[in-house]
Amino acid sequence: MPTTVTTDRPTATALTPQERQVLSAVGCGLRDGEIAAALAIDEDTVAEHLARILLKLGLRDRTAAVVHAFDCGLVVPGRGPRTRPVKPVRGAVVVRPTEAKIQISLLGPLRAWQDGRPLDLGHLRQQAVLAALALGAGRPLSRQELLDDVWGTETPAANVVPVYVYRLRKALRAGGGTDPVIERGPRGYRLVPGAVEVDVARMERLVSDIGKADRAGEPHETVRLCARALELFREEPLAGLPGPLAELERLRLTQRRIAIAQRKVQGLLRLGRDAEAIAELFSLSAAHPLDEPLAVMLMRALHRNGRQADALTVFERTRRFLADGLGVPPSRMLRETHRMILRGDEAGPGVLPLAGSVTST
């Protein structure tokens, strides 16, 4: 293997002394834990050094760094033997934060706060990496998974994932905290459990409680929990974030919001609070004019309150939106509800349809 310095990229002289030590250790084949033990630093610092090394030298990945270490003469073949694996100290306790120090909100434009102070999360693609980690709910995501989630088929030319993770680590420690927020293991990157509180996870816990209250026949509690869950939604989920994952999650979380609102409406109707239910349905229907189950719920609620003309107006408005927006006629469900209203049939609360379940997590 050649030991001369390559001429088509920056040399190791661009690195700090500790970065040169890390690059040398990487070239010897040491793992992050072994490098950390040898240099008396933590693994997060090793990962951050490696991310800067790759960026400074224009290298794509760790394998390229190994080759470059030889090319620069930092590692000589046959020298620098691999150290023995570092064994954990018996009885050692790994301290993790017990309370969430950072709040991350995905139910609107991505936002993060630490002790009430907003954090600067960088540009949109970097934010999309954080969103993917937050949606992973503690599951490690490999570099390839993050590339697929955030870039799709538009793979970046440089190895930017470690760089973005490094910058996010710095941003999420802006309040002066020392505990890691993003960790890297054998299977990839993840948010450290307990270090953050994500509003999507909070919403899903409320959804589970809504299902329990609904099955227990407690409409007051159902309505209260639904209202709490809906308060978490600020604007369109993940608004403005690029990438396939953000697109899919925007759709899923929007449907989740509609389903929670419908469950709240059913609870209001069972409690005889028809005026509130109709007001909620009008607001939902205006925001989602092509959603036929919402139109059906509004039509039936209006009909059972003696507002047949208003119910028929909703049908005509929805029919026009479907024709103009999608070029399709009303569904069978919408047409049957229209005929039911024309005949003057009863439309009790027990037959109000739901567009989706909010009892599963």
FENCOR-V206676 format. One record per pair of residues at least 12 apart in sequence whose ideal C-beta (glycine too) atoms are under 10 Angstrom apart, sorted by sequence separation. I is the first residue (numbers start at 0). GAP is how many residues later the second one is. D is the distance in Angstrom with one decimal. If there is no record, write none. Layout:
I&GAP&D  I&GAP&D
This chain:
11&12&8.7  30&12&9.2  31&12&9.0  33&12&9.3  34&12&9.7  49&12&7.1  52&12&6.2  100&12&9.8  101&12&5.0  102&12&9.6  128&12&9.2  146&12&9.6  168&12&6.4  179&12&5.7  182&12&8.9  208&12&8.2  209&12&5.9  212&12&6.0  213&12&9.5  236&12&6.5  237&12&5.2  263&12&9.2  264&12&4.7  267&12&7.1  268&12&9.7  281&12&9.9  284&12&8.5  297&12&8.8  298&12&4.3  301&12&6.9  317&12&6.8  321&12&8.5  21&13&6.1  24&13&6.3  31&13&9.6  32&13&8.3  100&13&6.2  101&13&8.8  102&13&8.9  131&13&7.8  132&13&8.0  135&13&9.1  146&13&8.9  167&13&7.9  168&13&5.3  178&13&7.3  181&13&8.6  208&13&9.2  209&13&9.5  211&13&9.0  212&13&9.1  236&13&5.3  263&13&8.3  264&13&8.6  267&13&9.5  280&13&6.7  283&13&8.6  284&13&5.3  297&13&7.6  298&13&7.9  300&13&9.8  317&13&9.8  20&14&8.3  21&14&9.7  24&14&7.4  31&14&4.7  34&14&8.6  53&14&9.5  100&14&7.4  109&14&8.6  131&14&5.8  134&14&8.6  145&14&9.7  146&14&6.6  149&14&8.7  167&14&6.1  168&14&9.3  180&14&4.8  181&14&9.4  209&14&9.5  210&14&9.5  235&14&6.5  236&14&9.0  264&14&9.8  280&14&8.9  283&14&8.0  284&14&9.6  298&14&9.3  315&14&10.0  336&14&9.8  30&15&9.2  31&15&6.2  34&15&8.7  49&15&7.1  52&15&8.7  56&15&9.0  103&15&9.2  108&15&9.8  111&15&9.1  145&15&5.3  168&15&9.9  178&15&9.2  179&15&7.3  180&15&6.5  208&15&9.8  209&15&4.7  236&15&8.3  237&15&7.4  264&15&5.3  298&15&5.1  314&15&7.5  318&15&7.8  21&16&9.7  29&16&9.4  52&16&9.6  102&16&9.6  110&16&9.5  131&16&9.5  132&16&9.6  142&16&7.9  144&16&9.8  165&16&9.1  178&16&6.3  208&16&5.2  209&16&5.9  236&16&3.8  237&16&9.9  263&16&6.7  264&16&5.8  280&16&5.7  281&16&6.7  294&16&9.7  297&16&5.4  298&16&6.1  317&16&6.6  318&16&9.2  336&16&9.0  20&17&8.4  21&17&7.2  31&17&9.8  101&17&7.5  103&17&9.2  109&17&4.8  128&17&5.9  131&17&4.5  142&17&9.9  143&17&9.1  164&17&5.8  207&17&9.6  208&17&9.9  235&17&8.8  236&17&6.4  279&17&9.7  280&17&4.1  296&17&9.9  297&17&9.6  20&18&6.0  31&18&7.8  108&18&8.8  109&18&8.1  111&18&7.5  127&18&9.0  128&18&9.7  130&18&8.7  131&18&6.1  142&18&4.9  145&18&8.5  164&18&9.8  176&18&8.7  206&18&8.5  209&18&9.2  235&18&7.0  261&18&9.1  279&18&9.4  280&18&9.2  295&18&9.1  21&19&8.8  130&19&8.4  141&19&9.3  142&19&7.7  145&19&8.5  164&19&7.5  171&19&8.9  205&19&5.5  206&19&9.1  208&19&9.0  209&19&6.9  236&19&8.6  260&19&6.4  261&19&8.6  264&19&8.0  277&19&9.7  280&19&9.6  281&19&9.6  294&19&5.8  295&19&9.2  298&19&8.5  314&19&6.8  318&19&8.6  20&20&9.6  25&20&9.1  109&20&6.9  128&20&8.3  129&20&9.9  140&20&9.5  168&20&9.9  171&20&10.0  204&20&10.0  205&20&8.1  208&20&8.8  232&20&8.0  236&20&7.8  260&20&8.5  263&20&9.9  276&20&8.6  277&20&7.1  280&20&6.0  281&20&9.3  293&20&9.6  294&20&7.2  297&20&9.0  313&20&9.7  314&20&8.7  317&20&9.6  332&20&7.1  17&21&7.1  24&21&8.5  109&21&5.6  127&21&7.6  128&21&5.6  167&21&9.4  205&21&9.8  232&21&9.0  235&21&9.6  276&21&9.2  279&21&9.5  280&21&8.5  111&22&9.0  127&22&4.5  128&22&9.8  142&22&9.3  161&22&8.6  205&22&5.8  206&22&6.4  260&22&8.6  261&22&7.8  294&22&8.1  295&22&9.0  314&22&7.5  315&22&9.1  17&23&7.9  21&23&8.9  25&23&9.4  126&23&9.5  127&23&8.7  167&23&9.8  171&23&8.2  205&23&4.2  232&23&8.9  260&23&5.5  277&23&5.2  294&23&4.3  313&23&9.7  314&23&4.8  21&24&6.2  24&24&9.8  25&24&6.7  105&24&9.4  109&24&8.4  125&24&9.1  164&24&5.8  171&24&7.9  204&24&9.1  205&24&9.4  232&24&5.2  276&24&5.8  277&24&6.5  293&24&8.8  294&24&9.2  313&24&9.5  21&25&9.7  24&25&9.8  105&25&5.9  124&25&6.3  163&25&9.9  202&25&9.1  203&25&9.0  205&25&9.7  231&25&9.2  21&26&9.6  22&26&8.3  103&26&7.3  123&26&9.8  124&26&7.7  201&26&9.2  202&26&5.3  205&26&7.9  257&26&6.7  260&26&9.6  274&26&9.8  277&26&9.9  291&26&6.7  294&26&8.9  310&26&8.4  311&26&7.3  314&26&7.6  17&27&8.7  21&27&4.4  22&27&8.1  25&27&8.0  103&27&8.4  160&27&9.6  161&27&8.9  201&27&8.5  202&27&9.0  228&27&8.8  229&27&6.9  232&27&8.7  256&27&9.2  260&27&9.7  273&27&6.5  277&27&6.9  290&27&8.7  291&27&10.0  294&27&9.4  310&27&8.5  313&27&9.6  314&27&9.6  17&28&9.8  20&28&8.6  21&28&6.2  105&28&6.1  160&28&7.9  202&28&9.7  228&28&8.4  231&28&9.7  232&28&9.4  268&28&9.0  273&28&9.3  276&28&9.3  281&28&9.6  288&28&7.4  289&28&7.9  18&29&9.9  19&29&9.8  103&29&9.2  104&29&9.3  105&29&7.0  202&29&5.1  257&29&8.8  261&29&9.7  264&29&9.2  277&29&8.2  284&29&7.1  288&29&6.9  291&29&9.8  310&29&9.7  311&29&6.3  18&30&5.3  21&30&9.1  22&30&5.4  31&30&9.8  103&30&5.1  201&30&6.4  202&30&7.9  229&30&5.9  256&30&9.6  257&30&6.5  273&30&7.5  274&30&8.2  290&30&9.7  291&30&7.7  310&30&5.1  311&30&7.7  17&31&6.5  18&31&8.6  21&31&6.6  22&31&9.8  103&31&10.0  124&31&8.5  128&31&8.8  228&31&5.1  229&31&6.2  256&31&9.7  261&31&7.5  265&31&8.3  268&31&9.2  273&31&5.4  285&31&9.8  288&31&9.2  289&31&5.7  310&31&9.8  128&32&7.0  132&32&8.5  199&32&8.4  227&32&9.8  228&32&9.2  261&32&7.3  264&32&6.4  268&32&6.6  277&32&9.0  281&32&8.8  284&32&8.5  288&32&4.5  289&32&6.4  308&32&9.7  15&33&8.4  18&33&6.4  19&33&8.8  22&33&10.0  198&33&5.0  225&33&9.8  226&33&9.3  253&33&9.6  254&33&9.7  257&33&6.7  260&33&8.6  264&33&9.0  267&33&9.3  280&33&9.1  284&33&7.9  287&33&9.9  288&33&8.8  307&33&5.9  14&34&8.9  18&34&5.4  22&34&8.3  125&34&8.7  128&34&9.9  129&34&8.4  198&34&8.7  202&34&9.9  225&34&5.4  226&34&9.8  228&34&9.2  229&34&7.0  253&34&8.4  258&34&9.6  289&34&9.9  295&34&9.9  302&34&8.4  307&34&8.5  124&35&8.1  128&35&4.8  129&35&9.0  132&35&8.1  198&35&8.8  224&35&9.0  225&35&7.3  228&35&8.6  257&35&8.5  261&35&6.5  268&35&8.3  288&35&9.9  289&35&5.7  294&35&8.6  295&35&8.9  298&35&8.1  15&36&8.5  22&36&9.6  25&36&6.5  127&36&9.0  128&36&6.9  225&36&9.1  254&36&9.4  257&36&7.0  260&36&9.9  264&36&7.6  268&36&10.0  284&36&9.9  288&36&7.7  289&36&6.6  294&36&9.6  307&36&7.6  310&36&8.9  14&37&8.1  15&37&9.6  18&37&7.7  25&37&9.7  28&37&7.3  125&37&8.9  126&37&9.3  129&37&9.9  199&37&8.1  225&37&5.5  226&37&6.5  295&37&5.8  299&37&6.4  302&37&7.7  303&37&10.0  14&38&6.3  18&38&9.6  26&38&7.2  27&38&8.7  125&38&4.7  128&38&9.3  129&38&5.4  198&38&9.6  199&38&9.6  224&38&9.0  225&38&3.5  289&38&9.5  291&38&7.0  292&38&9.1  294&38&9.3  295&38&6.0  298&38&5.3  302&38&5.0  13&39&9.3  25&39&5.1  26&39&5.2  124&39&7.4  125&39&9.2  128&39&6.7  224&39&8.7  225&39&8.8  291&39&5.2  294&39&6.3  297&39&9.9  298&39&7.4  301&39&8.6  15&40&9.5  25&40&6.0  26&40&8.3  28&40&9.9  222&40&8.7  223&40&9.3  225&40&9.3  226&40&9.6  291&40&9.9  292&40&7.3  295&40&8.9  296&40&9.3  299&40&8.1  11&41&8.7  14&41&6.4  26&41&7.8  27&41&7.9  122&41&9.3  125&41&6.2  126&41&8.8  129&41&8.5  142&41&9.7  221&41&6.6  222&41&5.6  225&41&6.7  291&41&6.4  292&41&8.8  295&41&4.9  298&41&8.8  299&41&8.1  302&41&8.6  13&42&5.2  14&42&7.7  22&42&6.2  25&42&9.2  26&42&2.6  121&42&7.6  125&42&6.6  129&42&8.2  144&42&9.7  145&42&7.7  221&42&7.4  222&42&9.1  224&42&9.2  225&42&9.2  291&42&5.0  294&42&8.2  295&42&9.3  298&42&6.4  302&42&8.5  303&42&7.3  304&42&9.7  13&43&7.0  21&43&9.1  22&43&9.1  25&43&6.2  26&43&6.0  139&43&8.7  144&43&6.7  145&43&7.1  222&43&9.1  223&43&8.8  294&43&9.9  302&43&8.7  303&43&4.8  11&44&9.2  24&44&8.7  26&44&9.4  122&44&9.6  126&44&9.9  139&44&8.3  141&44&9.8  143&44&8.7  144&44&9.2  221&44&7.9  222&44&4.0  295&44&10.0  302&44&4.9  303&44&6.8  10&45&9.9  11&45&7.4  22&45&7.3  23&45&6.0  26&45&8.6  37&45&6.5  121&45&5.8  125&45&8.6  139&45&5.7  141&45&6.5  142&45&6.8  218&45&9.8  221&45&4.2  222&45&6.0  291&45&9.3  301&45&9.1  303&45&7.6  9&46&6.1  10&46&7.9  22&46&5.2  27&46&9.2  28&46&9.2  36&46&7.7  120&46&8.9  121&46&7.4  139&46&8.1  140&46&8.3  141&46&3.9  142&46&7.9  220&46&8.6  221&46&9.4  299&46&9.8  300&46&7.9  8&47&9.6  9&47&5.3  21&47&9.7  26&47&5.8  27&47&5.8  119&47&9.8  120&47&7.1  139&47&4.0  140&47&4.8  141&47&8.0  218&47&8.0  219&47&7.7  222&47&8.9  299&47&4.0  303&47&9.9  8&48&5.8  9&48&6.5  23&48&9.1  25&48&9.3  26&48&3.6  33&48&7.7  34&48&9.2  36&48&9.6  37&48&8.9  121&48&9.6  132&48&9.5  138&48&8.7  139&48&4.0  140&48&5.7  218&48&4.3  221&48&8.5  222&48&7.0  298&48&8.1  299&48&8.6  300&48&8.5  303&48&9.2  8&49&4.8  9&49&9.6  19&49&9.3  22&49&7.8  23&49&9.9  24&49&9.3  25&49&8.8  26&49&9.5  33&49&5.3  36&49&4.6  118&49&9.5  121&49&6.6  132&49&6.6  138&49&8.6  139&49&6.5  140&49&6.6  199&49&8.5  206&49&7.5  209&49&9.8  213&49&6.9  217&49&8.9  218&49&8.0  221&49&9.3  299&49&8.6  7&50&8.9  8&50&7.4  23&50&4.4  24&50&9.0  29&50&8.8  33&50&8.5  35&50&8.0  36&50&9.9  119&50&9.8  120&50&5.7  139&50&4.6  140&50&9.8  202&50&8.3  209&50&7.1  212&50&9.7  218&50&8.8  219&50&9.6  222&50&8.2  229&50&9.4  296&50&10.0  5&51&9.4  22&51&5.9  23&51&5.9  27&51&8.4  28&51&8.5  30&51&9.1  33&51&7.0  34&51&9.7  119&51&5.9  120&51&8.5  129&51&9.8  138&51&6.4  139&51&10.0  218&51&4.5  219&51&6.9  295&51&9.7  299&51&7.3  300&51&7.2  19&52&8.8  22&52&8.6  27&52&4.0  28&52&9.1  29&52&6.4  30&52&9.5  32&52&8.0  33&52&5.7  118&52&5.4  129&52&8.4  135&52&9.0  137&52&5.7  138&52&9.7  199&52&10.0  203&52&8.5  206&52&8.6  210&52&8.9  213&52&8.4  218&52&5.2  299&52&5.8  20&53&9.0  26&53&7.3  27&53&7.4  28&53&5.3  29&53&6.4  32&53&5.3  118&53&6.5  120&53&9.9  128&53&9.5  135&53&8.7  136&53&9.0  137&53&6.6  199&53&7.1  202&53&7.4  206&53&6.9  209&53&6.2  213&53&7.8  216&53&9.2  218&53&9.8  222&53&9.0  299&53&8.4  19&54&6.6  27&54&6.3  28&54&9.7  30&54&8.0  118&54&9.3  119&54&7.2  135&54&6.2  136&54&8.6  137&54&8.4  202&54&8.8  205&54&8.3  209&54&8.7  212&54&8.7  218&54&9.5  222&54&9.8  225&54&9.9  297&54&9.8  8&55&9.5  24&55&8.1  27&55&8.4  30&55&8.5  32&55&9.5  118&55&5.3  132&55&9.5  135&55&7.4  137&55&5.1  295&55&9.9  296&55&5.3  11&56&7.5  23&56&7.1  29&56&9.9  111&56&9.4  117&56&9.5  118&56&8.0  132&56&6.3  134&56&9.9  136&56&9.3  137&56&9.4  199&56&9.1  206&56&9.0  295&56&8.0  296&56&6.5  10&57&8.8  11&57&7.8  14&57&9.4  24&57&9.8  113&57&9.5  116&57&7.7  131&57&9.2  132&57&6.4  133&57&6.3  202&57&8.1  209&57&9.1  295&57&5.7  296&57&8.2  9&58&9.7  24&58&8.9  113&58&7.4  116&58&6.5  132&58&5.1  137&58&9.7  296&58&8.5  8&59&7.7  11&59&9.1  12&59&8.5  14&59&9.5  111&59&7.7  113&59&8.5  114&59&10.0  115&59&9.6  292&59&9.5  293&59&9.5  295&59&9.0  10&60&8.9  11&60&4.3  111&60&7.0  113&60&6.4  114&60&5.5  128&60&8.6  137&60&9.9  292&60&5.4  5&61&8.9  10&61&6.0  11&61&8.3  113&61&4.0  114&61&9.4  129&61&8.5  136&61&7.7  291&61&9.5  292&61&7.1  293&61&6.8  5&62&7.0  8&62&9.3  10&62&9.7  11&62&5.9  111&62&9.3  112&62&9.3  113&62&8.9  114&62&9.3  133&62&7.2  135&62&9.8  292&62&3.7  4&63&9.2  113&63&7.3  132&63&9.1  134&63&8.0  136&63&8.3  137&63&9.3  291&63&8.3  292&63&8.4  6&64&9.9  133&64&4.8  136&64&6.4  290&64&6.7  1&65&9.6  5&65&4.8  132&65&9.6  133&65&9.1  134&65&6.7  0&66&8.0  3&66&9.8  4&66&6.3  5&66&7.6  129&66&9.8  133&66&7.2  134&66&9.4  2&67&6.6  3&67&6.8  4&67&5.4  113&67&9.5  130&67&9.7  133&67&8.5  136&67&8.8  287&67&9.5  1&68&7.3  2&68&7.2  3&68&8.7  4&68&6.9  103&68&9.0  0&69&5.0  1&69&6.2  2&69&8.3  3&69&7.5  101&69&9.9  111&69&9.8  130&69&9.6  0&70&8.1  2&70&5.0  101&70&5.8  1&71&9.5  2&71&9.5  100&71&9.0  101&71&9.2  280&71&9.8  2&72&8.7  100&72&9.7  101&72&9.5  276&72&9.0  2&73&6.7  101&73&8.1  0&74&9.2  2&74&7.9  100&74&7.4  0&75&9.5  101&75&8.2  273&75&9.0  276&75&9.2  0&76&5.8  100&76&6.0  103&77&9.9  271&77&9.1  100&78&7.6  270&78&9.6  101&79&6.4  268&79&9.1  269&79&5.6  96&80&8.3  100&80&8.1  268&80&4.3  269&80&8.7  267&81&9.4  268&81&9.4  60&82&8.2  96&82&5.1  113&82&9.7  266&82&9.7  269&82&9.5  95&83&7.5  96&83&9.3  265&83&6.9  268&83&6.5  94&84&8.0  95&84&9.3  96&84&8.9  111&84&8.2  112&84&9.7  264&84&9.6  265&84&9.3  111&86&9.8  265&86&5.8  103&87&8.2  264&87&7.6  265&87&9.6  110&88&9.1  153&88&9.0  265&88&7.1  101&89&9.0  153&89&9.1  264&89&9.3  151&90&8.8  261&90&8.3  106&91&9.6  107&91&8.6  149&91&8.7  150&91&8.2  151&91&6.3  152&91&8.8  261&91&8.4  262&91&6.9  103&92&5.5  104&92&9.5  105&92&6.7  106&92&5.1  149&92&7.2  150&92&6.5  151&92&4.6  261&92&5.2  99&93&9.9  100&93&9.0  101&93&6.6  102&93&7.3  103&93&7.1  104&93&7.9  105&93&6.2  106&93&6.6  149&93&4.2  150&93&8.5  151&93&8.8  261&93&6.1  262&93&9.4  64&94&9.9  99&94&6.7  100&94&6.4  101&94&4.7  102&94&5.0  103&94&4.9  104&94&4.7  105&94&5.2  148&94&5.9  149&94&8.1  260&94&9.8  261&94&7.8  262&94&8.8  263&94&9.5  63&95&8.3  96&95&7.3  98&95&7.3  99&95&6.9  100&95&7.6  101&95&7.2  102&95&8.0  103&95&7.1  104&95&8.6  105&95&9.6  106&95&9.3  147&95&8.8  148&95&6.4  149&95&6.8  151&95&9.2  258&95&6.8  261&95&10.0  262&95&5.2  95&96&6.6  96&96&9.1  97&96&6.3  98&96&9.3  99&96&5.8  100&96&8.6  101&96&9.4  102&96&7.5  103&96&8.7  106&96&6.7  146&96&9.7  147&96&7.1  148&96&3.8  149&96&8.0  257&96&9.6  258&96&6.2  259&96&9.3  261&96&8.1  262&96&8.6  59&97&8.8  61&97&9.0  95&97&7.0  96&97&5.1  97&97&10.0  99&97&3.6  103&97&9.4  104&97&9.7  105&97&9.4  145&97&9.5  147&97&8.1  148&97&8.2  257&97&6.1  258&97&3.9  260&97&9.4  59&98&7.1  60&98&5.4  95&98&5.4  96&98&5.1  98&98&8.9  99&98&8.8  257&98&7.1  258&98&6.6  259&98&5.1  57&99&9.9  58&99&8.9  59&99&4.7  95&99&7.5  96&99&9.2  102&99&9.5  145&99&9.2  148&99&9.3  258&99&4.5  57&100&7.3  58&100&7.1  60&100&9.7  61&100&9.1  144&100&9.3  148&100&9.6  254&100&7.6  255&100&7.7  257&100&9.4  258&100&9.4  57&101&9.4  60&101&8.8  254&101&5.8  256&101&9.6  255&102&7.0  54&103&7.8  134&103&8.8  254&103&9.9  53&104&8.2  54&104&8.4  133&104&10.0  140&104&10.0  53&105&5.5  54&105&8.5  53&106&9.3  130&106&9.7  53&107&10.0  54&107&8.2  130&107&6.0  50&108&8.8  53&108&6.2  54&108&5.3  50&109&9.5  52&109&9.5  53&109&7.3  131&109&9.5  135&109&9.7  50&110&8.9  51&110&9.0  127&110&8.3  130&110&5.8  134&110&7.0  50&111&3.8  51&111&8.1  54&111&8.5  126&111&9.1  129&111&9.5  131&111&7.7  134&111&9.1  49&112&6.7  50&112&5.3  53&112&9.8  127&112&9.6  128&112&9.9  130&112&8.4  50&113&8.8  126&113&8.6  127&113&4.8  131&113&5.5  134&113&9.9  47&114&8.6  50&114&7.0  51&114&7.1  126&114&6.1  127&114&5.7  128&114&9.0  130&114&7.4  131&114&8.3  134&114&6.2  46&115&7.1  47&115&9.9  50&115&4.1  126&115&9.1  127&115&4.9  130&115&6.3  49&116&9.0  50&116&8.8  123&116&6.3  124&116&8.6  127&116&10.0  47&117&8.8  48&117&9.3  123&117&6.0  124&117&6.2  127&117&7.5  131&117&9.2  134&117&9.9  46&118&7.8  47&118&5.0  50&118&9.3  123&118&5.8  124&118&7.8  127&118&5.8  130&118&7.8  134&118&9.6  46&119&7.5  47&119&9.8  123&119&9.2  126&119&9.3  47&121&6.9  43&122&9.5  46&122&8.6  47&122&8.4  106&122&9.7  123&122&9.4  106&123&9.8  110&123&8.3  106&124&9.7  107&124&8.9  43&125&7.0  106&125&5.2  107&125&6.9  108&125&7.7  105&126&9.6  106&126&4.7  107&126&3.2  108&126&6.4  104&127&7.9  106&127&6.0  107&127&4.1  108&127&8.2  109&127&9.6  104&128&9.8  105&128&9.8  106&128&8.1  107&128&7.0  108&128&9.2  109&128&6.6  104&129&7.0  106&129&9.0  107&129&6.7  108&129&7.8  109&129&8.1  228&129&8.2  106&130&5.2  107&130&8.2  108&130&4.5  109&130&8.2  218&130&10.0  105&131&6.0  106&131&8.4  107&131&6.1  108&131&6.0  109&131&6.2  104&132&9.6  105&132&5.7  106&132&9.6  107&132&10.0  108&132&8.1  225&132&8.1  46&133&9.7  105&133&9.7  224&133&9.9  49&134&9.9  43&135&9.8  46&135&9.3  105&135&8.8  41&136&9.9  43&136&5.1  46&136&8.9  109&136&9.2  221&136&9.9  42&137&8.8  43&137&9.6  46&137&5.4  41&138&8.2  43&138&8.4  45&138&9.5  43&139&7.2  42&140&8.2  43&140&7.9  105&140&9.3  42&141&7.6  42&142&9.4  46&142&9.3  105&143&7.6  105&144&9.8  213&144&8.6  214&144&7.6  213&145&6.9  106&146&6.6  210&146&8.1  105&147&7.6  106&147&10.0  210&147&6.8  211&147&8.4  209&148&5.8  210&148&3.1  106&149&9.3  209&149&7.1  210&149&7.6  106&150&8.0  206&150&9.4  207&150&9.2  210&150&8.6  206&151&5.0  207&151&7.7  31&152&7.6  205&152&9.2  206&152&7.2  207&152&8.5  31&153&9.7  206&153&7.9  207&153&5.4  31&154&10.0  203&154&9.7  206&154&6.2  30&155&9.3  202&155&9.9  203&156&9.5  204&156&8.1  203&157&5.0  202&158&9.9  200&160&9.7
